[in-house]
Amino acid sequence: MTPTETFLRQLFDKAVEVADPMRSLARFLPERPTGRVIVVGAGKASARMAEAVEAAWGPCEGLVITRYGYGRPCRGIEIVEAAHPVPDENGLKATARMLELLNTAGEDDFVLALISGGASALLVAPAEGVSLAEKRAINSALLASGAPIDKMNTVRKHLSRVKGGQLAAAAYPARMLSLMISDVPGDDPAFIGSGPTVGDASTPDDARAILAQWKIEVPASVRAALAAPRRVLAPADPRLARVENVIYAAPKQSLAAAADLAQKAGFDVRLLGDALEGEAREVAQAMADEALQIRAGLTPAERPVLLLSGGELTVTRRGNGVGGPNAEFCLALAIALKSADGIHAIACDTDGVDGAAEVAGAVIGPETLAAAAKAGLDPQAALAENDAHGFFARIASQVVTGPTLTNVNDFRAIAIGV
């Protein structure tokens, strides 16, 4: 990495650090209730959240489901690892056990729910008549379709017995506090992990329309499930009356921390938003145009500019390569910038996993296309094949973090004039 790219990696690391549950969760916990306490949760950050809870409260009864490799040592809370982004049998069995545990909760008990991105795949309880294999197939099709996360999660809710407030309903009449880390644009709690503790106004008709819009074929069992009476809880459902939902960590805090670090380093920081959505390659083209325009107008006396953004981009799968929205954004950005001097960028997912690859993202700079040519790579061909991770692996420009134990969505930074 060049010095500028190393600094961009430092900005990403700062964004991840701020969202670490061990640093941020405890102040949102009440005093530990005197009666029975049950801790449940799901998501890529949920085991770390459980670890933070026990650091503050001591050992607790409970069950949390996280992604393979994301487990943490807890003294009382059981941690189960399962598959993400496509659910598996481990998630199915653990979710059934979680519902059984919640069904034992009484009016005087307190339930703490820990929800982060990834819960949509890790909490697995298909609607009656829908098999795990069918749920997996639909999930895979949604991921490949380019549909935004809110649309995908709407479908998931209406094919589930645990999402859309149904996890909270299982614990009723116990009092529940749900602490959430947001990984969705706009920080709507109803879409974080498909809102297992949050009511939802959508209908099965909405789910059917989304499947039709993105041309996803479904079996008869799924059509029957979407024709059955609504199972997702409405926001005013009385079973949600004793639930408090709190988003305690979100992309804006992480971007603010990175912005502060960049300003101290002498950058003119411009925040493009913490909730950007869209096709990764199209957003990359627009940001390349903006970066080139800024570079053309910079004078030697002006500070370098840093464009910061968050949100969740999407990829419509066209080829058979290994990619993800952050790596595809970087590849498309490098192509659009055409090796322009003085522009470097990073794009990573704060959970350390971009798409289905164990890679957070990538960095690019003026030398990226030359390095590709030296390695015999065709950037346009890699983009057409959705093989951004394969491309960046060959030129040693991947960002690999391992499990970060948090998830506040994508992080993008473009440095101009350095």
Number of C-alpha atoms within 10 A of each C-alpha: 13 12 9 17 21 13 17 25 21 15 24 24 16 18 24 26 19 22 25 21 24 19 11 15 21 16 9 11 13 10 8 13 11 8 9 14 19 22 26 26 30 33 33 31 33 34 33 27 31 35 23 20 24 19 14 17 15 13 15 18 15 21 25 28 32 30 26 13 13 23 24 18 13 19 15 16 21 19 26 22 21 28 19 20 18 19 25 19 14 16 26 19 15 22 25 14 13 20 21 13 18 22 16 13 20 15 11 11 19 22 25 21 28 26 33 30 26 26 29 29 28 32 33 28 24 24 23 14 13 19 14 17 13 16 24 18 17 23 21 14 20 24 21 15 19 19 22 19 21 16 17 23 25 26 25 26 31 28 27 24 22 29 33 31 27 24 24 31 26 21 28 24 21 23 21 24 20 23 24 28 32 27 31 30 25 14 21 14 24 24 27 28 30 32 29 32 32 27 23 23 13 17 18 22 14 16 21 19 13 18 21 12 10 15 12 14 13 16 10 11 15 23 15 13 20 21 12 13 9 14 21 27 24 18 16 11 13 13 20 23 15 16 24 15 17 14 17 17 24 22 30 20 16 25 27 17 17 24 24 13 18 21 14 9 11 12 21 18 21 14 16 14 15 27 19 16 16 17 18 24 25 16 18 23 18 12 19 22 14 13 22 17 11 14 19 11 9 14 10 8 6 11 16 21 23 26 21 24 22 28 23 24 26 25 24 17 17 12 14 10 17 18 28 28 28 33 36 31 30 27 29 23 26 26 18 18 21 15 18 17 15 15 25 29 24 29 30 31 30 28 26 25 23 26 22 13 14 16 25 27 34 28 29 25 26 17 15 20 21 14 16 16 12 9 12 10 17 12 21 12 13 22 23 14 16 25 21 28 29 15 26 27 13 14 17 12 21 23 23 16 16 14 21 21 27 30 30 33 27 29 27 25 27 24 26 25 20 15
